[in-house]
Amino acid sequence: MNSHPIFKNVILIGYGNRLRNDDGVGQAVADAVAAWKLPHVRAIATHQLTPELVEMLATADLAIFSDAYSTDTLQIQVQLLEPAPSRMITGHCCEPQMLLAIAQLLYGYCPSSWLVKIPAINFSLGDRFSTVAQHGMAQALKQIEFLILQQEVTYA
């Protein structure tokens, strides 16, 4: 990352199972973003999304989620997220849209949010990324850098 943007508060949450090869790529993205050491960017690597993340989301100006998705393509997918309540809330495993809905309900606010989905093909036991996931991770990091720098323009 070449520049240090001036913005308020960005949170990146990378999630997935590090013990299932490509499924851990979301967490690896969070680790890479944390290594950028950007002020006002908090990167969290987690096995799964839980309601405990809601309070941090409610204080962010921008939230970016990164996760693996099973596909035959080599392209990342980037989706703008909106709050969407789930029919069932449990203590484990929820979608980003559900966390945003909880933040909206509890705090009256949720940040502008994006989901960066990274292509993955190998979900068997192990801790190595396929070339598909490696390529997707590189694409994802470029897209995340763009989203963070876009915040600079919005808040500068």
N, C-alpha and C positions, 0 to 999 in steps of 0.2 A: 504494500500500500504506500503510495508515494506522497500523499498529502494528509494533513491533519484537519479534518473538517471541524467547523464550529456549529454545533447543534445542541439540542437540549438533552435528550435521553433516548438511547436506542437499546433494545434488548434483543439478542439473538438466542433462540432456544433450538439446539440441535438434539434430536432424539432418535432412538433406535437401540437395537441389541448388539453390543460390541462382540458378542460371542457367536454371532450368526453372519460372519463374513460381511457382505455388502450392506446388511441391515445397520451396521454401525457407522455408515458414512455420514449420517446426520450429526452424530456426536463428533466425528472427526472434523467436520466443517466448523462446529463451535470451537473446538480446540484451536483450529487455524486462525479463526477470527480473534480469539483471545490473545494469540501470539502477536497480533498486530498492535496490541497495547494502545488502542485509541481511547482518548478521554471520552467519557460519556457513552461508551459502548460496553455493555455487559453481555458476555457470552456464557451461556450455560449449556453444558452437555449433560443429558439425562437419559436414563433407560426408557422412560415413558412420561407422558404428560400427566400431571396430577393437579388437583385444585389448589395445591399450595403455591403454584406459580402465579395465581391470579393477582395477588397483591403487587407483585413486581410489574405485571402487565398494566395494572391500573396507574402506575406512575411513569409509564413510558410514553414517548411521543411517537415512536415507531417500534413495531415488533416484527421480527422476521423469524419464521420457523423453518428448519431444514430437516428433511426426512428422505429416506430411500423409498422408491416405488418400483414394483416389478413391471418391467417393460421389455420390449424387443428393440426399442429405439435407443439412440445415443444422446438424445436431447433432454436437457432439464425442462421442467415445467415450472412456471412462475404464476401463482394465482393470487389475486387480491382477495383477502378474506373479509367476511362480514360475520358478526355474531349470529350464531344459530344454536338455539338451545336444543339439547338432546332430550329424548323421552326418558332416559334413565341416567341419573348421575350416580356414579359409584366412586369409591376412593381411588380407583386405578383406571388407567387407560381411557383417555378421552381425546377428542379431536381438538385442534386449535380453535375452531369456531365455537366450540362449547366453552372453552376457557374465556374467550372474548365475551360470550353471552353472560357468563358468571360475573366477569368484571363489570359489565354494563349494569347488571342487576344490583350488585353489591355497592359499587362505587359511582354509578351513574356515568361511567366513562369507560371506553376501551380505545386503545391506540389504533392508528392506521396500521394495517397488518398484511403481511405477505407470507405465502408458503412457497418455499423453493424445494421442489421435488427432484430428487437425484436418481437417475436411472440405475437400476440394480438387477442383477441376474442370478446371484448366488446367495441363497439364504440358509445354506447348510451350516452345520457347526464348524467354527473356525474363526480366525481373526485376520484374514487377508482379503483385500479388496480385489475384485476382478478389474480388468482393464476398462470395462464399461463404467464401473463405479469411480475409478480413478479419473477418467476423462470427465465424467459428470461432476465430480467434486471440483475440478479446475474450473469448469463452466460456472458452477454454483458460486464459487468464491468471487469470480468476476462480476456476476450479477449482484451479489450481496454488496460488494464494494460500490457498485453503481447506485444501489438503493440507499446506502448510507450517505454517499456524496450528494445524492438528490435531496436528502434531508438538509444538507448544508445550504442549498439554494433556497429551500422553503423557510429556514429559520435564521439565516444570516442577516 
